[in-house]
């Protein structure tokens, strides 16, 4: 996951401005090498991402395409994409997470780096054919989402695509003061539009394979 300081946009009507971002670096550091402590890490790539790359990816991306994995954590998704032959750059703002991912994938250690989505180095912007964003938007207060989406869109080259997978906000779902904060389909499309992106295809709404299942969104976006 990526980590931001407490300085950020003012809150929207859904979340108070005194909600601080979750300290992901502290969680990774406190785990002391025990991946079972990391709630979103099970040692496997995200199933919804794998399905997308099995079905859609081959028709959109050639082998060797540049792919960015945002908030890479321990690198499960990045390792899967390297295995598929893509030129992967995976980043996370947690130094501990990046060091951990490098140890798990020493042959591709150079693919993992520390970076913050809201303060991206110039070397990462306007570079990628595909940006993979899984659970990052839902990990921070909703008032920060537009700036986060701006960061995601800035990673894309002129013909690049953004793949987003997130928890879907359902009607009448109660507000929460801690992550994850689900994203509605309308909000996701609006956020993308606000960053100069448009839908490419349809927005998928589906139950994942957890027990009990969690409702997810999966969408592909490109420059408008």
Secondary structure, DSSP 8 states (H G I E B T S, - for coil): -----S------SSS-TT-----HHHHHHHHTT-GGGSTT--SS--HHHHHHIIIIIHHH--TT-EEEEES-TTSHHHHHHHHTT-EEEEEES-HHHHHHHHHHTGGGGGGEEE-BTTB--GGGTT-EEEEEEESSGGGS-GGGHHHHHHHHHHTEEEEEEEEEEEEB--TT----SSS---B-HHHHHHHHHHTTEEE-S--EEEE-SSSS--EEEEEEEEE-
